[in-house]
């Protein structure tokens, strides 16, 4: 299948004549000059509100008939009257009735005829007056849909893909859940963009990975790229439950009564051993990146401890390898929608993105920098490409220091050993706070104070050679910026934002669907260190990341831990630290062994970290003198990471 070129060399731009023609076709009023974007010229109050049920072709609930998924539609009335067709913005979600969407947990509401009155979020209020249809799909097994939730599997993805097919004339829909009357999608040109946060964005990833035609772009926000990596990392369990629990959490009452077989299949296919199974292969969208036709505008919080940044790095890199057009925003927040951390800029950017991708406007967004990165609360920078040109991995080596457990980090191979004992009562914040102290639960390695800024960009990896004292052991590796900063307080309940009482409005309103939402502001913390990136593994997966095995106490093993993607500048005067330890409390579960002790072979332990300028930039930045007397005072950081939700949703 032919691939698009990278973001900065987009598809050929529209000529003036083509742009003028587009203006005639997709905007209600002719203009002397080609317009730069869609305008709010259609009536939101008079919009068509309707529901259809799309046939998925599956019978997940085994009731003897194929499942139909509910599709709620809000679209401008005027274009159809004028013989013109509109593109679609679609959010497919399991949360429309059980949990709600957005910072205010909005749910769909309906009138007496069963047509949607309030569509959650602002998309319909803002985009319908601008000539888009907005479509909210209840995933199979949720709300008014048939079927069963299978947590990112065939049913989930096909729920949404079937709708894209119907919008493009390839599927069948009905005017009711059980009736025979078919519904037509003749009001749309089929050009569809999918958007959504968390599970919703995950479905967008999954549908794009099918290569379905008509899906022109996706905007996955805080989204999963492989469901195995939501529950495990290299065998280390990230949660104490599996997808069967999650399916039951969002299934409708009707689905719960019918979907016992699906629940059991999820439980059987996702053993708590952390071994890779066929269930995870079905839910791995990264492996299907070669099929993606849609462009991707990816948004994620670099401190998201629900859907963690590993999902970003592996998906982004796979899309890049296959030439998919891409754009990215990376914030300092946790699991937060950009509408709640950069509202005005986000709405403007998303508007221009959809105008370019779905309406064909030459508005210049394709020629702008690929990446927006939040360096400090509400302070953003851009990169022409991401990771930036000239970024190369440097191999950093831990070495012994003046005291055991307080070592050095540089380019020269170290010698000797370092040891620690797993303490599942402690977390990365405890380790980082005591980086200059010899403590029994971690091994820490720190550079000299930097003489110039040093930028990390992309995904790192840490190779550890360790000898365990027990038959099971978990490992954590953490990169830390040691130095004072003001950051978003991602460990707070708001995950970096505070919700205010004042409201601002984004689009048109009706009595039943307001376009006005509570404002937010950054929730900040003054810290002495910042966690930059994290990774975990079960040492039992040393031979295969997909299958663990018992360890032989006293035997040496080598394993490479994948660290999450990030983009962070360690400022001049700060230090970069690598911490290797056991259980990271609240983020992974402890091993089935009592307090393993691990001894690191330092010459065979290293970290590959992507720096702008590579190893040479690291060498220049760390060329200063070592501090005369390290200060071993405890450092302040954010509170311990709270035990994260077992639901890839979060109301924020």
N, C-alpha and C positions, 0 to 999 in steps of 0.2 A: 504494500500500500504506500503511495507517495506520502512523504512527510513534509510538514511545513518547515520553513526556515526558522531560525531562532528569533526571539522577540524583537531585537533591534533591526531586523531586516524583514519586516512584516510582508504580508501579501501585497501585490501591487496596489498603489493608492488610486482612489477614484479620480478620474479626470473631471474637469469642471462640468462637462456635459453630463457625465454619469451622476455627479453629485446633484446637478440640477434636476435630473430625472428622479433621483431618490427623493428629493424634496417634494416633488409633485406626488410621488406614490405614497410616502409615509408621513407626510405632514399635511394638515388640512388647508393650509393657506400657501399660495405661491409666493415666492420671494424673488427679488431682483438678483440677489447674490445667493450662492449655495449656503444653506444654514450650517452652523457648526454643531448643532445638537438638537435633540427633540425638546419641544416646549410644552408647557401644561395648558393645552388648548382644548382638551376634551372634558366633558362633564363627568366628575366622579359620582355625583349624586344620582345621575341618570345611567350609570354604568350597568351593563348586563351582569346579573348575578345568577349563576346556575350551577347545578351539580350533575355530573355524569358518573357512571360506574364502568371502568375499563376492565375488560376481560384479560386476565394474565395468562390464560392457558394452563394454569396449574390447579391442582386440587389439594392444597396443603392441609386443609382441615378434614379431608376425606369424607365429605358429605355427599359425594356422588355428582357434583357439578363443579365446573371450573370457577375459580375464585374471581370475584370482581372487586376492584379497589375504588374507593370513593375519591372523586376529583372535584374539588370546589374551584370555581372559576369566577374571576372578576375581570371584565374587559370593557373597553370603551364602546359605546353603542354606535357612535357616528361613523367609524370607518366601514362597518358592514353595510350601513345604509348607502355609503358612497362607492361600494364595490371594491373596497380596499381591505387587505388582510394585514394582520398584526403579528409581531413576534411574541414570544412567551418567556416570562421569568417564572421559574418553577422551584418550589421548595417541597421536597418529599420528606415526611417526618413521621416518627412514631409517637410524637408528643402532643399532638393537637388536642387530645381530650384528656389524657392522663396527667400531664405535667405542665403544659404551657410552654410558650416560646418567649425568648427575650428576657431582659432584666426585670420585667414586670409580670412574667409568667402568664402571658396572654393565651387564652384558648379560643378556638373557633366558637362562634355563636350562630344560631340559625333562626330564620323566621318560621311562620306556621307552614310554609310550603317546603321547608327543608333546604332553602337556599341560604348561602352564607351571608351573615350580616356583618360580623367582625372577622376579618382575616388577620391573624396575629402579625405583629411587626408593621413596619411602615411601607413595605414594598408596594402594596396595592395603592395606598394613599398617594404615594409619590409618582409611581411609574404609570399607573392607568391613565391619569390625565395627559401623560406624555406619549400615549399611543401604544402601550404595551398591555398584554393580558398577563395577569398574575394568577398562578395556578398553585393550589395547596393540595398535595396528595397525602392521604392517610395510608401509610404502609400497610401491607397485608397483615391482618390480625389485630389492627388497631382501629379505634373509633368506629366509623361506619363501614369499614372494609371487611370482606371475607378473608379466610386464610389464617395463617399462623406466622408469627414473628420468628425468623430463624437467625437473627443477629448477624446481619451482613452477608448472609448466604444467598442462595438462588432466589428464594422467595422475596427477600428484602429488595434485592437489586432489580428483579424482574417486575416488582410492583411499580417501580418508577420507569424502567425502560419501556414497559408496555404503554405507558402514557406518552412517552416521546414518540413511539411508533404510531400511536393513534393520532397524535398531533400532525404527523407526517403522512397520514393516509394509509398506514400499513396495519392498523389495528382496529379492534371492534370495541365500541362502548355502547352503553344503554342509558336510557333516561331514568331508570330506577334500579334498585339493587337486585331485583328478581324478575322484572318484567321483560317482554320481548322487543320493546320499541328501541330501535337503534338511535344513537346520537351522532351527529355529524360535526366534524371540526373544520368546516369550510371557512370559518372566520379567521383562521390563522394561516400564515405562510410556512409554518412548521419550524421556523428558526427558533431554537430553544436554548436558554441559558439556565443552568441549575445553580442554586445557591443554598447555603444553609450552614449552621454552626453545629459542630460536634457530630452526632449521629446523622443529622441531615446532610452535612457536608461530606460525611463518609459515604453516604449513598450516592452523592454526586460523583465522588471518586470511582465508586464501583460501577456506575452506569457508564461513565466515560471509558472505563477499562473494557467495556464490551465492544467499543468501536461503533456504537449505534449512530446511524446517519441522522442528521437533523439537530443533534446536540452540538451547538457551535462553541459553547464556552461553559466552564464551571468555575464557581467561586467557593471553594471549600474553606471554611473558617474553623480552626481548631479541630481538624478532621483526622480520622484514622485512615492509614494507608494499608495496614495489615492487621487483622484482628488478633493474631497471635501476639503481636507486640503491644496490644492493649492489655493482655492478661499476663504475659511473661516477657522476660528478656533473657535470651540464652539460657532458658531453663529456670531462671529465678522467678518465683511467683510475685507478681505485683499486686495481686488482690487475693482475698481468701474466698472467692467465689468464681463461678464460671458463667458462660453465656446462657445456660439454662435458667439461672436466677434472673438474669437481665431480661430474657424473653418473657418470663412470667410477670415481671415488673410492668411491662408496657402492653402486654396482650389485653384485649378487651375482655369483658366478662364472657362473651360468647366464645371467644377464642380459647380462653382458659378451659372452658368446658369441653372443647373439641381437640385440643392440641397436645394431649398427653404424649402421643407418640413422638411429636417433634421435640418436646421437652426432654424426653428420654434420649433421643438421638443426640441432642446437644450435650447432655451430661456424659454420655458414653464416649463421644468424640473429642472431648476436651478434658482428658485426665489431669489431675492436679500434679502429676509428675513433671509437667512442663515439656513432655515430649511432643514433637511435631507430628500431627496426624493429618489424614485427608481432609478433615473438617477445616483445618487451618489453611490448607492449600486452596480450598474453594473460596476462602475469605482473604486471600492475599492478592490485592490489586496491583502491587508493585510488579509482580511477574508479568502482568498483562499490559504494562505501560506502552509496549510497542503498538497496541491496538488503538491508543488514544488519538482521536481526531480533533477533539475540542481543545481550545486554548485553556489555560489554567491560570487563574488569579488566586494565589494561595495566601492566606492570612493566618498567623499563629502567634501565640504568646511564648516567648522564650523561657518563661518560668511556669509554663503550663504543666502541672503535675497530675493532671487527669489524663488528657491525651498528650503524651509527652513528645518532646521535640524529635525523637528518633523517627516519628512518622513523617516529619517534614524532610529530613535529610535523605532518607532512602527513596521517597516519592519524587522529590525534586531532582535528585541525581538520575533516577531512571527516566523521567520525562526528558531531561537534558540529553541523555544518550540517544533518544529517539526523535530529537528535533522538535519537540512540542513547544509551541509558543507559551511563554511563561511570564508572570509578574508576581512579586511577593512583597508582603508587608510583615515585618517582625517587630513585635512590641515587647516591652518589659513586663507585661501583665502575665497573669495566669490564664485561666480558661474564660476569656472575656471577648465579647463581640466588639469589633472596631466602632460600631455605632455608639459604644459606651466608653471608648477611650480616645477617639479622634473624630467626633461626630461630623462636623461640618465638612472637613476634608474628605472623610470617607464617603459621604453621600455624593459629593461632587465627583469624586474619582470613580465610584461605582456607576454613576450615571454616565460618565464619559466612556467607561469600559463597555457597558451594555450598548450604548449608542454606536460605538465602533464595531463591536462584535455581532450585534443582532440587527442593527439598522444600516450599517455600512457607512456611517459618517467618517469622513477624514478629519478627525479632530485633534490629531497629533499625539494621542496617548501611546501609540506604537513607537514613537520616536523619543519618548521620555525614559528616564532611568528605570531599569528593571526592578530595583529594590528600594524600599523605604524601611529604615531601621531606626528604632527609638533608642537613643544613646543615654538619655536621662529622662525623667518624667516630663512628657510633653515637648521634648527636644528631639527632633528628627533629622536624620541625614539620608542621603540617597547614594546609590551605587549604580553606575551605568550597566554593569552586569553583576550577577551574584552566583557564587562568590566572586569577588572582584578580580580583574585581570592581575596576574602576578602573584596570586596566592598559591603557595606550595607548602607541602608538609615538611616539617622539620622533626627529626627524631631527637627527643629529649631523654636524658639519662638521669635516673635518680642515683645519688651517691650518699655515702655515710657522712654524717656531720659530727660535730663535737660531742653530741650526746645521742644515745640510742633513740631512734624514732623521730629525730629532728634532723633531717638530711638536706642535701643540696639537690638542685635541679639545673642541669646544663647540657652541653653538647658532648662532653667527654664521657666515655663509658665509666661507670662506677665500679666499685669493688665491695666485697663483703656481703653481709646479709642485714636484713631488718625484720623484726617480728612484731606481731600483734595478736591479740586474743579477741575473738568476736564477742561483742557485748550488745545484744539485741535491744537493750534499753536506751541506746544512744543513737544519734543520727548525725547527718552531715553537718548540722549546725554545731553540735558538740565538738566534732573533729576540727572544724575550721576555727572555732573560737579558741582552741588550744593548739594552734598550729606551731607555736614556738615553744611548746612544752612537750616533754617526753611523757606521753600517756600510753597506757597499755593497750588501748583498743584501736589504735591506728598507727600507720606509718606515714609520716608527712615529709615532703621534699619541696624546698622553696628556692627560687632564684634570688640573685642579688637584687637590690632596688633598681628599677629600670632608669636609664638615663634618657630614654625617649619613649614615646608611646609605641605600643605594640598591639596590632590588630589580629585577632583570631577570627576566621570566617569559614564556616563549613563544619564538617564532621571530623571528630578525632577518634583515635583508638589507642588503647593501652594494652600492651602485651605484658603479662605477668607470669613469672615462673615462681611457683610457690610449693612448699612442702607442708601438707596439712597433718594435724595430729589426730584427725577423726575421719570417718568414712564418708562424711558429707560436709560441704562448706560452701558458703556463698561469698561472693566478692563484690565490692563496690569500688569504683574509681571516680574521683571528683576533681575537677579543675576549679581553682578558686583564685580570684583577684583579691590580694591582701592590701587593703588601703581604704581610707575613708571615702564615702560616697553617699549621695542621696539617691535612693532608688524607689521604684514602686514597691509597696509592701505586698508582695504576691502571696505571703503566708497568712495575711489577714483574710477574714471571711469574704471580703469583696474582691480578693485576688488582684488588688492594685487599683481599685476604684472605690469611691464613696458615692452613693446615690443621694441626690439632693431632692428637695421638694418642688422647686420650680420646674416648669415644663417648657419645652420648645417644640414647635410644630414643623413637620416635614411632609408637606403635601396637603391634600384636601381632606376634609372630615365629613362624616355624616353623624346623625344622632347615635347610631350604633357602632361606629368605627372612627375613633378619634385618631388624628395624625400627630397628636401631642404626647410627648414622652418626657419622663423625669430626666433632668440634667444630671450629669455626673462630674466629678473632678478626681484628679489623681490622689490616691492614698499613698503617702510616701513614708519612708523610714530612713533615718540616718544610721549608717552601718560602718563597721570597720573592715568588713570583707563582703564580697559578693560571690555567690556560687555561679560559675560560668557554664559548666556542663557536667553531666552525670552519665554513668553507665553501670550496669550490673550483670552478673552472670552466676550461674551455678558451676562451680569448678568441675563438677561431674560431666559437664558438656565439653570438656577440653578436647576430646577426639571428634566430636560432632555437635554442632550447635543445635541439632534437631533431636538428639537423644542423649539422655544422661546415663551415667553408670556410677556404681559405688567407687569410692576412692580407697586406696591402700594407704593407711597411715604411715608416714615416714617416707613415702615415695614422692618424687618431684614431678610436678605437672606444669605444662605451659598452656596458657589460654589467652586469647585476645578479646578484650571487651570493647564493644562499640559504644562510643560516647555520643550523646545527642548533638545534633547540629546547633550552631549558635553563631552570633556575630557580636563580638565584644572587643572593646578597646581597653587594654590595661594601661592606665595612664603613667606617665613619667613619675617616678618616686614610689610607685606601688611595686608589689612583688607578685609573681605567678607561682601558685603552689599546686602540686599534685598530691592528693591523698589517696591511699589505698587502705581499705578496711573491709569489714565483714558486712553484717546486716545494717542497712540504712533504715532506721526505724521510721515507720509510716510510709515508706516508699517501696520496700520489698519485705517479704516475710522471711523469718529466720530459717535456717536449714534444720533438717531432722537429726540434729546432733547437738550435744551440750557444749556450747562455747568452744568451737574449734580454735586452735592456735595455728597460725600460718607463719612460715618463715620464707621471706622473699629472697630470691637469688638476684641481687642487684645487677650484676653484669648481664643477666638475661631478662631484665625488666626494662621497659621503655615506653614512651608515649610518642605517638605521631600526631602532631598538632599542626593544622593549617594556618600559617601566618601570611599576611600580605608582605611579600618580600622573602618568604621562606626562611631557611636557616640563617642566612646572612643578616636578615632583619633582627632575628632573635639574638644573634651574636652581638650586633651593634647595641641593641637595647640593654643587654646584660653585661656590658663591658666596664661598668663602674666598680668601685670598691665595695667590699662587703661591709655591712654595719659593724662597728666596733664591738658592741655588746647587744645581742638580740634581746628584745623586750619580750619577756615571757608572760606578760599580763594577759588575762582572758579578753578576747575581742568580742565586740557586740555585733550581732547580725539580726536578721529577721527571726521571729520565733520559730521553733521547730516546725517543719512542714507537717500540717495536719494530715491525719489519715484521710486520703483522698476518696472521693465518691467512687462507688462501684458502677456508676451510671455515666456514660459519655454524653452528658447533657449539661447539667449545671444551669441554674436559672439565670445566670449572669449573661 
